[in-house]
Amino acid sequence: MADEIALLSTWPSMFGMRVRVALAEKGLKYEYREEDLRNKSPLLLLMNPVHKKIPVLIHNGKPISESMIIVEYIDEVWNHKSPLLPTDPFQRAQARFWADYVDKKLYDIGKKIIWSTKEEEQETGKKEFLECLKLLEGELGDNPYFGGENFGFVDVSLVTFSCWFHTFESYGNFSIETECPKLVAWTKRCLEKESVSSSLADPHKIHDFASGVRKRFGIE
């Protein structure tokens, strides 16, 4: 019996894109359901009654929530190809640490750049954002991927932010390529993978989306 897989998400969500990348890496077919977060579907509320957030993966009727938990679940269940987490316990712990760092830092700091109406807060956000990226660039080093020679867990956690880079740069008035050239080269390397390029949203559409939200909330 074939697995029934569905993904509840929204197209601009870097968290939902993580799941799409992982599913594509494993070569899995699934049903995608676009959610309207201003009018959440009964299915989303049923499948994630605690947080009521996307993304949610539904595997044979069972829901899994939180993007990197979903990615790890996908890696464990479909372990026949493209492993995302290393087998060595220490390396696995390191990968989880850096993915957790991305989760706890980048999104909240990035919000200051795009959604803040206060110039001082925006400047602070820009400074902290670039500090985070430089730290991650240092962790990458001269490796092709965060997992060394192979695309892996940390790459999945971070690469989906790259389609928002243009928007961060536009509203923050800075260049990520100037500040973090190795990280941008890594992004381009990741985008050569079909699993990534087919899963990430267009950066200009992301910018248009952010602009629309800013207008709706009276920020611009």
C-alpha positions as CSV (number, residue, x, y, z in Angstrom):
1,M,0.0,0.0,0.0
2,A,1.4,3.4,-1.1
3,D,2.0,6.1,1.5
4,E,-0.5,8.9,1.6
5,I,1.4,12.1,2.2
6,A,0.0,15.6,2.3
7,L,1.6,19.0,3.2
8,L,-0.3,21.9,4.6
9,S,1.6,25.1,4.1
10,T,1.7,28.6,2.5
11,W,3.8,29.3,-0.5
12,P,6.0,32.1,1.0
13,S,6.8,30.1,4.2
14,M,10.5,29.3,4.5
15,F,9.4,26.7,7.0
16,G,7.0,25.0,4.6
17,M,9.7,25.1,1.9
18,R,12.0,23.1,4.2
19,V,9.5,20.2,4.1
20,R,9.2,20.5,0.3
21,V,13.0,20.3,-0.1
22,A,13.2,17.2,2.2
23,L,10.3,15.5,0.3
24,A,12.0,16.3,-3.0
25,E,15.3,15.0,-1.8
26,K,13.6,11.7,-1.0
27,G,11.8,11.6,-4.3
28,L,8.4,11.5,-2.6
29,K,5.1,12.4,-4.2
30,Y,2.6,14.2,-2.0
31,E,-0.5,16.4,-2.0
32,Y,0.1,20.0,-1.4
33,R,-2.6,22.1,0.2
34,E,-2.2,25.9,0.3
35,E,-3.5,27.4,3.6
36,D,-4.9,30.9,4.1
37,L,-3.6,31.9,7.5
38,R,-6.2,34.6,7.9
39,N,-8.9,31.9,7.4
40,K,-7.4,28.6,8.6
41,S,-8.9,25.5,7.3
42,P,-10.7,23.0,9.6
43,L,-8.1,20.4,8.5
44,L,-5.2,22.6,9.8
45,L,-7.0,23.2,13.1
46,L,-7.7,19.5,13.4
47,M,-4.2,18.4,12.5
48,N,-2.3,21.0,14.6
49,P,-4.7,22.0,17.4
50,V,-1.9,23.1,19.8
51,H,-0.1,25.8,17.7
52,K,-2.6,26.0,14.7
53,K,0.4,26.8,12.5
54,I,1.9,25.5,9.2
55,P,3.6,23.5,8.1
56,V,1.9,20.2,8.9
57,L,2.8,16.9,7.2
58,I,0.1,14.3,7.2
59,H,1.4,10.8,6.7
60,N,-1.2,8.1,6.4
61,G,-3.6,10.3,8.4
62,K,-1.1,11.1,11.2
63,P,0.0,14.7,11.6
64,I,3.6,15.9,12.3
65,S,4.2,19.6,13.1
66,E,7.2,21.9,13.3
67,S,9.4,22.1,10.2
68,M,12.7,20.6,11.3
69,I,10.8,17.9,13.3
70,I,9.1,17.1,10.0
71,V,12.4,17.1,8.1
72,E,13.9,14.7,10.6
73,Y,10.8,12.5,10.5
74,I,11.0,12.3,6.7
75,D,14.7,11.4,6.9
76,E,14.0,8.6,9.4
77,V,11.0,7.1,7.7
78,W,12.3,7.3,4.1
79,N,16.0,6.4,4.8
80,H,16.5,4.6,1.6
81,K,18.1,7.6,-0.2
82,S,19.7,11.0,0.3
83,P,20.3,10.9,4.1
84,L,20.0,14.4,5.6
85,L,21.4,13.7,9.1
86,P,24.8,12.1,9.6
87,T,25.1,8.6,11.2
88,D,27.7,9.7,13.7
89,P,26.0,10.8,17.0
90,F,28.3,13.8,17.6
91,Q,27.8,15.1,14.0
92,R,24.0,14.5,14.3
93,A,24.1,16.6,17.5
94,Q,26.1,19.4,15.8
95,A,23.6,19.4,12.8
96,R,20.7,19.7,15.2
97,F,22.5,22.5,17.1
98,W,23.0,24.7,14.0
99,A,19.5,24.0,12.7
100,D,18.2,25.1,16.1
101,Y,20.4,28.2,15.9
102,V,18.8,29.1,12.5
103,D,15.3,28.6,14.0
104,K,15.9,30.6,17.1
105,K,17.8,33.5,15.5
106,L,17.2,34.3,11.8
107,Y,13.4,34.5,11.6
108,D,12.9,36.8,14.6
109,I,15.8,39.0,13.7
110,G,14.7,39.2,10.0
111,K,11.2,40.4,11.1
112,K,12.8,43.5,12.5
113,I,14.2,44.4,9.1
114,I,11.0,43.8,7.1
115,W,8.2,44.6,9.5
116,S,9.6,47.3,11.9
117,T,8.4,50.9,11.5
118,K,11.3,52.1,13.7
119,E,14.5,53.0,12.0
120,E,16.6,52.2,15.1
121,E,15.0,48.7,15.5
122,Q,15.5,48.1,11.8
123,E,19.2,49.0,12.0
124,T,19.7,46.7,15.0
125,G,18.0,43.9,13.1
126,K,20.2,44.4,10.2
127,K,23.4,44.3,12.4
128,E,22.2,41.2,14.2
129,F,21.1,39.5,11.0
130,L,24.5,39.9,9.3
131,E,26.3,38.8,12.5
132,C,24.2,35.6,12.4
133,L,25.0,35.0,8.7
134,K,28.7,35.6,9.2
135,L,28.7,33.1,12.1
136,L,27.0,30.6,9.9
137,E,29.4,31.3,7.1
138,G,32.2,30.6,9.5
139,E,30.7,27.2,10.3
140,L,30.3,26.4,6.6
141,G,34.0,27.2,6.1
142,D,35.4,25.9,2.8
143,N,33.0,23.0,2.6
144,P,30.5,22.7,-0.3
145,Y,27.7,22.2,2.2
146,F,27.2,22.4,6.0
147,G,27.2,18.6,6.0
148,G,30.6,18.5,4.4
149,E,30.5,17.0,0.9
150,N,26.8,16.2,1.1
151,F,23.7,18.4,1.2
152,G,22.1,17.8,4.6
153,F,20.0,18.8,7.6
154,V,21.5,22.3,8.2
155,D,21.5,23.1,4.5
156,V,17.7,22.3,4.5
157,S,17.2,24.5,7.5
158,L,18.9,27.6,6.1
159,V,18.6,27.5,2.3
160,T,14.9,28.3,2.3
161,F,15.7,31.7,3.9
162,S,17.7,32.5,0.7
163,C,14.6,33.3,-1.3
164,W,13.9,36.0,1.3
165,F,17.4,37.5,1.0
166,H,16.4,39.9,-1.7
167,T,13.6,41.2,0.5
168,F,15.9,41.6,3.5
169,E,18.4,43.4,1.4
170,S,15.8,45.7,-0.1
171,Y,14.3,46.9,3.2
172,G,17.6,46.8,5.1
173,N,19.6,48.5,2.4
174,F,22.6,46.1,2.5
175,S,24.2,43.4,0.3
176,I,24.5,39.8,1.7
177,E,26.9,38.9,-1.2
178,T,29.2,41.8,-0.2
179,E,29.1,40.8,3.5
180,C,29.0,37.0,3.2
181,P,30.3,35.9,-0.3
182,K,30.9,32.3,0.7
183,L,27.3,32.0,2.0
184,V,25.9,33.3,-1.2
185,A,28.1,30.9,-3.2
186,W,26.7,28.1,-1.1
187,T,23.2,29.3,-1.8
188,K,23.9,29.2,-5.6
189,R,25.4,25.7,-5.2
190,C,22.3,24.5,-3.4
191,L,20.0,26.0,-6.1
192,E,21.8,23.8,-8.6
193,K,20.0,20.9,-7.0
194,E,16.5,20.2,-8.5
195,S,15.2,19.5,-5.0
196,V,16.0,23.0,-3.9
197,S,15.3,25.0,-7.0
198,S,11.9,23.4,-7.5
199,S,10.9,23.9,-3.9
200,L,11.9,27.6,-3.2
201,A,9.6,30.5,-4.1
202,D,10.7,33.2,-6.5
203,P,12.6,36.0,-4.6
204,H,10.8,38.7,-6.5
205,K,7.4,37.2,-5.7
206,I,8.4,37.0,-2.0
207,H,9.3,40.8,-2.2
208,D,5.9,41.6,-3.7
209,F,4.2,39.5,-1.0
210,A,6.1,41.3,1.8
211,S,5.3,44.7,0.2
212,G,1.6,43.8,0.1
213,V,1.7,42.8,3.8
214,R,3.5,46.0,4.7
215,K,0.9,48.1,2.9
216,R,-1.9,46.2,4.6
217,F,-0.5,47.0,8.0
218,G,0.3,50.6,7.1
219,I,4.1,50.2,7.1
220,E,4.5,51.6,3.6
